[in-house]
Amino acid sequence: MSPRALPAATDRRAGVRGALLHTLPGRAIVIGLAIKLLVDTIGAASGGVSPFLAVVDTVATLAAAIGVGVFLFRLVVLAKRRLLWRVRRKLILSYIFIGFVPALLLVAFALLCGFLLFYHFSSYLVQSRLRALGDQARFIAQSTALEIQRAGGRDVGSIVARRQANAGEQFPGVSLAVVPVDRSCGDERESRTPAESRAATAGPWSHVDPPRAIPAWIDCRGFSGVFAYAHQRTADGGDVDTHLLVRGVGFPDSPRPAYAVVVDLLVNDSIRQQLHKETGVELKSVAAALSRDDPKAARPLTGRDGGDEHEPIAPSAPGLLNSLPSVLEYRDWQTGAAGALTLTTALEIGELYDRISAAEGTTGRTLAQGLLLVLFVIGALFLIIEAMALIAGLALAKSLTGSVHALFTGTERVRQGDFTHKIAVRSEDQLGELAVSFNSMTASIEDLLRQAAEKKRLEEELRIAHEIQMSLLPQGPLAMAGLSVTALCVPAREVGGDYYDFLPLGDQRVGVLIADVSGKGTSAALYMAELKGLVLSLSEIHTSPRELLIAANRIIAAHLDARSFITMTYAVIDLRARTMTYARAGHTPLIYVPGACPDTAEPRQVQILAPDGMVVGLKLDNGEMFERLLREETIPLRAGDLYLFFTDGISEAMNARDDCFGEARLGQLVEAHAHLPSDELRERVLREIAAFVGDAPQHDDMTMILLKVDEVAAASRVGAELAELAD
């Protein structure tokens, strides 16, 4: 039964349901809303909520609000992480906040300042024009009252009618009324002015009823101001149409006037057109802010039903400047209380600017137009520079983020193992140099990987070569009665040039060979393998070590590289004759420690055996010098004799101070521990060399052969001698 894959672990907090049920903020929201619903249900059932439940409801509301706040904060953090992960978005957003938003705020601030300036100036123009109309109405009323006084109170109606006709040419719809008054304006003993009981009107008076009395709040100096009157458009009084009028009141020059003249100038369509022509501001509509709770608040006058006819106002075009509200103060005719009117005006900046410029004369207007042109040019340059900065910023952001994105893509490809990916170099700036460096780095890494693969292949081949070379050496100690032999070879590298071998020669004879090819590594190992085959062949032909070395030198010198040579020592051990015959061809000396003599108590002293001989492989006079210098010696074997064959890697092992271990130190070590078995003595020598060298690296191959003559060999020699005597 095939094993089934375990299902992937899921996060219980994923999704809306998981967020609400398996997180602390979500549980706070759910529990808070549940408690609020429960409290509302209890309150609806019982008709009210107790103070305790009100506190519980407040706590539940706070818990739900805190949970919502935590979720909103996490949502903002998540949106920021996902939306601003790309560097391009960060740069664009930074540019917007650093460059575009301040410029936009400056433009908005300038527009707002201009709007406020023109708005307040237009409101000032409208109010000043209405005050001027009030002054004209008061002047008409005062001059009419004085004319009636000069006429002695006669022909009041004709005077009023004539004055109304004259004023109507400038102010269409003007209305005049002579209102009887009874008040003292000075010395009460003086007589009353004429026409004390007569009242007269002139003009349409279609807007309101003529006043029958002058309110007490208006003193004898007269009055002029703005009033409002309203018409009821519907029978239920829900729709009110409010209009403006300017009223002036004048008294005759008398301490006790008997009458007053009232002049109403309607702010009708003709006045509005005149106002627009003079100020560039068009009056659209009027609305009175009425207070129903305050009985003393100002009220508009009550207009006549079907009174004055105004032309319908065209609907305002959409736009901020076509519906500008402004506040105007008006008076209640009966009480004198001040009220507020909301005027809706339409402002034409061009016309208003023309009116202002026209007031400065030709020279001032020309200068103003020049300054305005300069202002427009500066504004246009500002917009052009801002647009160019925006385009340059976006292009720069695209360039930067494009290079960063290319580097990110390249690193991702490299992380996946694709070192052949190259980044296109599109600029000659620092980012371009960065792309070039990245391409160079990936190329270097690719080359290093190839080198590492090649090195790994070579190491594998060297490992195999090492195994092959070790297989060429004798496997295990020499098994021969009467001899105890142990050997060791430690190459400085995977393969080396040191070589030793045991050559069985028959009839209790064995050949022992140790050699050192100059150099280290593969070339020395190849020469070593060639030497093994050569010595195996020559050992079957030559019984004398000297003859074998002479023959080997003749053959090797013909094929060995001129820069290389071989040192070797070859010995033939004859256990039957109890002798060891050897020759040394430029090799390290042979260390000999004689066995203990049972007849004497003399200590065992080490001897250094170094017969003459040249190295093998030198191309000199066809080997005549090699043959002339090479010496062969024969040593008798006794029980306990110890012989040490070694290469220069043993005696020349160096420590960190470049001090050599030395042949003398090696001889003393062998002499001191000659009583140990061969295996233990070998390990003792290796430990002493390792302690001497310390952390210094091994610089040459180390090879040694320990040969020890046993007691069995001595007994066999005595038996052989007795047998010979018996014969």
Beta strands, then each sheet from edge to edge (+ up, - down):
strand 1: 175-180
strand 2: 200-202
strand 3: 223-232
strand 4: 240-250
strand 5: 259-266
strand 6: 281-288
strand 7: 301-302
strand 8: 324-331
strand 9: 338-347
strand 10: 479-480
strand 11: 483-490
strand 12: 498-504
strand 13: 509-517
strand 14: 566-574
strand 15: 579-585
strand 16: 590-593
strand 17: 607-609
strand 18: 632-636
strand 19: 642-646
strand 20: 702-709
sheet 1: 2+ 1- 5+ 4- 3+ 7+
sheet 2: 6+ 9- 8+
sheet 3: 10+ 11- 20+ 19- 16+ 17-
sheet 4: 12+ 13- 14+ 15- 18+
end
